[in-house]
Amino acid sequence: MGKLDGKVALVTGGSRGIGKAIALAYAREGAKLFICARRATELRKTAKEIRSVGGVVRWCAADLSKVREVKRLVRQVVRDYGAIHVLVNNASILGPREPIVRYPLSSWEEVVKVNLTALFLVTREVLKIMIPQKEGSIINLSSGVGRVGKARWGAYAASKFGVEGFTQVLADEVRDCNIRVNAVNPGGTRTEMRAQAYPDEDPLTLPTPDEITGVFVYLASAESAGVSGKTFDARDWRQ
Ligand SMILES: NC(=O)c1ccc[n+]([C@@H]2O[C@H](COP(=O)([O-])OP(=O)(O)OC[C@H]3O[C@@H](n4cnc5c(N)ncnc54)[C@H](OP(=O)(O)O)[C@@H]3O)[C@@H](O)[C@H]2O)c1
């Protein structure tokens, strides 16, 4: 018996890095997966990997900063599986590591659009399924700089502060609908985004995405019943 038997999980940005590790962990626990990202090639490879461990997965390429693509994505998940029990809002971009005084407006707008507005759009569509279903767990990927701001993290940090705020607002709104909403800071993890943010760092000093999935399984499963509006640190998390 898996901890997620019978559950349908949508993981955004599930093609690589932390999203891919969460999708694989969920598949091992018996969930049916739907993953999305912009690039089809990576999605196809990841879906193959998930199937190779016996997982059930569907995928679609979608740019979540576009309303039409978000609506199409959620329609497709419902068409394929008839329900969505778990939503992991993981897709994100880093943007330039520039001080505010030199931060380009176009980059600011793009980062906020992908990291915060797209998360709102996906969540709003998925809530239309979860509310009548009277069941759901929404897990939003935050960051350390979404809690304590640091120089040269610009729109990325501001958007992650937004994700923490969004989590609290929504948790309060859906408290009576049996829908839980929590935020997780993965902490420094060996991924492409981390390498882009810290090009001089030795990646071998960091945990791999597969090593930090425990809290994501906990929040998706019945073990976390009643836990909502909270913020977690994946690296320190022990049940
Ligand atoms: N790695 C860390 O150390 C770290 C630390 C703190 C927080 N986080 C957070 O953890 C999450 C995962 O990070 P990661 O390091 O795994 O990042 P990553 O390796 O860069 O993966 C990001 C994923 O998001 C997808 N994506 C980006 N823009 C998208 C868009 N517009 N529409 C749909 N999909 C999009 C990417 O696929 P495509 O490019 O094909 O679209 C990819 O699948 C993020 O929310 C990040 O902010 C990471």
The ligand as an ORCA input file, in Angstrom:
! r2SCAN-3c Opt
* xyz 0 1
  N      17.167     24.447     -6.251
  C      17.219     25.176     -5.166
  O      18.269     25.260     -4.491
  C      15.989     25.918     -4.703
  C      16.076     26.661     -3.512
  C      14.955     27.338     -3.067
  C      13.763     27.264     -3.787
  N      13.710     26.532     -4.943
  C      12.426     26.462     -5.642
  O      12.138     25.097     -5.929
  C      11.397     24.992     -7.150
  C      12.088     24.050     -8.126
  O      13.373     24.579     -8.405
  P      14.484     23.790     -9.245
  O      15.773     24.165     -8.653
  O      14.101     22.370     -9.396
  O      14.342     24.540    -10.663
  P      14.700     24.083    -12.161
  O      15.638     22.923    -12.155
  O      15.109     25.308    -12.888
  O      13.274     23.571    -12.727
  C      12.250     24.490    -12.941
  C      11.083     23.781    -13.602
  O      10.051     24.765    -13.893
  C       9.702     24.695    -15.293
  N       9.236     26.032    -15.724
  C       9.919     27.200    -15.686
  N       9.172     28.194    -16.209
  C       7.984     27.650    -16.576
  C       6.806     28.158    -17.204
  N       6.680     29.452    -17.571
  N       5.765     27.319    -17.444
  C       5.868     25.998    -17.092
  N       6.966     25.460    -16.510
  C       8.014     26.275    -16.259
  C      10.992     24.190    -15.957
  O      10.782     23.581    -17.218
  P      10.890     24.433    -18.619
  O      12.120     25.272    -18.515
  O      10.905     23.411    -19.701
  O       9.637     25.247    -18.661
  C      11.432     23.134    -14.935
  O      10.672     21.956    -15.100
  C      11.255     26.427     -7.664
  O      10.019     26.953     -7.250
  C      12.404     27.155     -6.991
  O      12.147     28.530     -6.870
  C      14.795     25.871     -5.423
*
